[in-house]
Amino acid sequence: MSIWNDLSWVEGIRTPFFNFFFYNVSLTGYPIFLFLFIAFGYFFWSPQRFSRVAMLLFISAVINSFLKDLFQDPRPPADFMLDEGTGTSYGWPSGHAQIAVTLWGLLAYELKNKLISIGAISFIFLVAFSRMYLGVHDLGDVVAGLLIGCFILLLWHCAIVYKIYEKFDKLSWFFILLSSQFFVHLLYPAHEGHEISNWLLGAMTGWFLGASNLEISSNNLVKFFLSLMSTSAVFFMMIFLFQLDELVKLSGLMSILYSYSLGLFFSIFVSWIIPRFWKFFNLAN
């Protein structure tokens, strides 16, 4: 067994404390944390910045899902696994490592603060190592996830430098987005139990349409409290829509449109409805 696939070393360093620590570090790569973190950042810090973060994460998640289902690389043996949240997904590349780079890397890139950059890089490697420690990815999965995440950030940087976004108006970008999603659907290597997430694609479109510059306007303490309330509403809405998606069983095109519309509504709820709710009470502008 090569160094890229060998996880025999991990059992020798496991302790109850490290099990708890790395399990909680790893939770930051799962959808619930990511959606809630982005929502809170959108409400409390900057709707513009966290809209960019959201869109890049959606793109990164679609790329990762595509690659996993294309290569169908098995995860390490179940005897190593301490994390049961992986479901039936494949191993290569590591989604947690890739998402960690695109999330924390983009924030570090935008904030341009030395201490934040050091913290972001440190946390990225903690997340990547946690996936090996928990026995759900090997070194090859993690390194690939890190490199793909870096490549996505590089493309983002090039788009900023060459002002790609400014070359088209919002309507044009909307059609580019829909066209891209259509071609991803056509090319996606779907097989039983491994189809593209139409919910995720809908959420991407919803955020693009709903993103606004409205900011909760008050002193930081009140703003923090209102942002927590808003994030709590996002949590309950997300759980409700996930359950609704599982509850209603459709097939064919109707299933695609139904799941897509739930994701679309979710992002519009976060990015458009909640800010306008606070604006109605003169708490956002």
C-alpha positions in Angstrom: 0.0 0.0 0.0 1.4 3.4 -1.0 1.8 6.4 1.3 -1.2 8.0 -0.6 -3.6 5.3 0.6 -2.1 4.1 3.9 -4.0 5.0 7.0 -2.5 2.4 9.4 -0.7 5.1 11.3 -3.8 6.9 12.4 -5.0 4.4 15.0 -1.7 4.8 16.9 -2.3 8.5 17.6 -6.0 8.5 18.4 -7.1 9.5 21.9 -10.6 10.4 23.3 -9.6 14.1 23.3 -8.3 14.1 19.7 -11.4 12.1 18.6 -13.6 14.8 20.0 -11.5 17.7 18.8 -11.0 16.6 15.2 -14.7 15.4 14.9 -15.8 19.0 15.8 -13.2 20.5 13.4 -14.6 18.3 10.7 -18.1 19.5 11.3 -17.2 22.9 9.8 -17.1 21.2 6.4 -20.7 19.9 6.4 -23.6 21.8 4.8 -25.4 22.9 8.0 -22.4 24.7 9.4 -21.5 26.2 6.0 -25.0 27.6 5.3 -25.3 29.0 8.9 -21.8 30.5 8.8 -22.4 32.2 5.5 -25.9 33.4 6.6 -24.5 34.9 9.8 -21.7 36.6 7.9 -24.1 37.9 5.4 -26.3 39.5 8.1 -23.6 40.6 10.6 -20.5 41.5 8.6 -21.0 42.1 4.9 -23.7 41.0 2.5 -21.5 41.7 -0.5 -18.5 39.7 0.7 -20.5 36.8 1.9 -22.5 36.7 -1.3 -19.2 36.2 -3.1 -18.2 33.5 -0.6 -21.6 31.7 -1.1 -21.3 31.7 -4.9 -17.7 30.4 -4.8 -18.7 27.6 -2.3 -21.6 26.6 -4.6 -19.3 26.4 -7.5 -16.7 24.4 -5.5 -19.3 22.0 -4.2 -20.6 21.2 -7.7 -17.1 20.6 -9.0 -16.3 18.4 -6.1 -19.5 16.4 -6.5 -18.8 16.0 -10.2 -15.3 14.7 -9.7 -16.3 12.3 -6.9 -19.0 10.7 -9.1 -16.8 10.7 -12.1 -13.8 8.8 -10.6 -15.8 6.8 -8.0 -12.7 6.4 -5.8 -13.6 4.3 -2.7 -13.1 5.6 0.8 -10.7 3.9 3.2 -11.9 0.7 4.9 -14.8 1.1 7.3 -12.6 -0.1 10.2 -10.8 3.3 10.2 -13.9 5.5 10.1 -15.0 7.6 13.0 -17.3 9.9 11.0 -20.6 8.4 9.9 -21.7 11.5 8.0 -20.1 10.6 4.7 -23.1 8.5 3.5 -22.4 6.8 0.2 -20.2 9.5 -1.2 -16.8 8.6 -2.8 -13.4 9.6 -1.5 -11.4 11.5 -4.2 -11.1 14.4 -3.9 -11.8 15.4 -0.3 -14.8 17.8 -0.2 -13.9 19.1 3.2 -10.3 20.0 2.2 -11.5 21.6 -1.1 -14.3 23.6 0.6 -11.9 24.7 3.4 -9.6 26.2 0.9 -12.3 28.0 -1.0 -14.1 29.3 2.1 -11.2 30.3 4.5 -8.9 31.0 1.6 -11.3 33.5 0.0 -11.9 35.3 3.3 -8.2 35.6 3.8 -7.8 36.8 0.2 -10.4 39.4 0.6 -9.5 40.7 4.1 -5.7 40.8 3.4 -4.7 40.6 7.0 -1.6 38.7 8.0 -2.9 37.2 11.2 -6.2 36.2 9.5 -4.3 34.6 6.7 -2.1 32.6 9.1 -5.2 31.5 11.0 -7.0 30.6 7.8 -4.1 28.5 6.5 -3.7 26.8 9.9 -7.4 25.9 10.0 -7.4 24.6 6.4 -4.7 22.1 7.3 -6.5 21.2 10.5 -9.7 20.4 8.5 -7.7 18.4 6.0 -5.9 16.5 8.7 -9.1 15.8 10.5 -10.5 13.9 7.5 -7.5 11.5 7.7 -7.6 11.3 11.5 -11.3 10.3 11.3 -10.5 7.7 8.7 -12.8 8.9 6.0 -10.1 10.1 3.5 -6.5 9.1 2.7 -3.6 11.4 1.9 -4.3 11.3 -1.8 -7.9 12.5 -1.3 -6.9 15.3 0.9 -4.0 16.6 -1.2 -6.2 16.5 -4.3 -8.9 18.5 -2.4 -6.4 21.1 -1.3 -4.9 21.5 -4.8 -8.3 21.7 -6.5 -9.4 24.3 -3.9 -6.2 26.4 -4.6 -6.9 26.1 -8.4 -10.4 27.4 -7.9 -9.0 30.3 -5.9 -6.5 31.0 -8.6 -9.3 31.2 -11.2 -11.2 33.5 -8.9 -8.1 35.7 -8.6 -7.7 35.9 -12.4 -11.4 36.8 -12.7 -10.8 39.7 -10.3 -7.6 40.9 -11.9 -9.1 40.8 -15.4 -12.5 42.2 -14.2 -14.4 39.3 -15.8 -17.6 40.0 -13.8 -17.8 43.6 -15.0 -17.7 42.5 -18.7 -21.4 41.4 -18.5 -24.5 42.7 -16.9 -26.5 40.8 -14.3 -29.0 39.5 -16.9 -26.2 38.1 -19.0 -24.6 36.4 -16.0 -28.0 34.9 -15.1 -28.2 33.2 -18.5 -24.6 32.1 -18.2 -25.4 30.6 -14.9 -28.5 28.7 -16.2 -26.6 27.6 -19.3 -23.7 26.3 -17.2 -26.1 24.4 -14.9 -27.9 22.9 -17.9 -24.6 21.6 -19.4 -23.5 20.3 -16.0 -26.7 18.3 -15.8 -26.1 16.9 -19.3 -22.5 15.9 -18.5 -22.9 14.8 -14.9 -21.7 11.2 -14.4 -24.9 10.2 -12.6 -25.6 6.6 -11.4 -27.8 5.0 -8.9 -27.7 6.9 -5.6 -25.3 9.5 -7.0 -27.1 12.2 -8.9 -26.4 15.9 -9.0 -27.9 18.0 -6.2 -30.7 20.0 -7.9 -31.3 21.6 -4.5 -27.7 23.0 -4.5 -28.1 24.3 -8.1 -31.3 26.0 -7.1 -29.7 27.5 -4.1 -26.9 28.9 -6.3 -29.4 30.6 -8.6 -31.5 31.9 -5.7 -28.5 33.5 -4.1 -27.5 35.1 -7.4 -31.0 36.6 -7.8 -31.6 37.5 -4.2 -28.3 39.0 -3.0 -28.7 42.6 -1.9 -26.6 45.3 -0.3 -29.1 45.8 2.6 -27.3 45.8 5.9 -28.8 45.6 9.4 -28.3 49.0 10.8 -27.9 49.4 14.5 -25.2 49.3 17.2 -23.1 46.1 17.1 -24.8 44.5 20.1 -28.3 44.8 18.5 -26.9 43.9 15.1 -25.4 40.8 16.6 -28.7 39.8 18.3 -30.7 40.4 15.1 -28.1 38.4 13.1 -28.5 35.5 15.5 -32.3 35.6 15.2 -32.0 35.7 11.4 -29.5 32.8 11.4 -31.8 30.8 13.6 -34.6 31.4 11.1 -32.3 30.1 8.4 -31.6 27.0 10.4 -35.2 26.1 10.8 -36.1 26.9 7.2 -33.2 24.8 6.0 -34.3 21.8 8.1 -37.9 22.2 7.0 -37.0 22.4 3.3 -34.6 19.4 3.5 -37.4 17.4 5.1 -39.9 18.6 2.5 -37.5 17.5 -0.3 -37.3 14.0 1.2 -41.1 13.8 2.0 -42.4 14.6 -1.5 -41.5 11.8 -3.9 -41.6 12.8 -7.6 -39.8 11.4 -10.7 -38.3 12.7 -13.8 -38.4 16.4 -14.7 -40.9 17.2 -11.9 -38.5 15.9 -9.3 -35.7 18.0 -10.7 -37.8 21.2 -10.8 -39.2 20.5 -7.3 -35.9 20.1 -5.7 -34.4 23.0 -7.6 -37.3 25.3 -6.6 -36.7 24.4 -2.9 -33.1 25.4 -3.1 -34.0 28.5 -5.0 -36.5 29.5 -2.3 -34.0 28.8 0.5 -31.4 31.2 -0.9 -34.0 33.9 -1.6 -35.3 33.5 1.9 -31.8 34.1 3.3 -30.5 36.8 0.9 -33.7 38.7 0.1 -36.6 38.0 2.4 -34.9 38.3 5.7 -33.0 41.6 5.0 -36.3 43.1 3.7 -38.1 42.0 6.8 -35.7 44.0 8.9 -36.0 46.9 6.4 -39.7 46.9 6.9 -39.1 47.7 10.6 -36.4 50.3 9.7 -33.7 48.1 11.0 -31.9 47.7 7.7 -30.8 50.0 4.9 
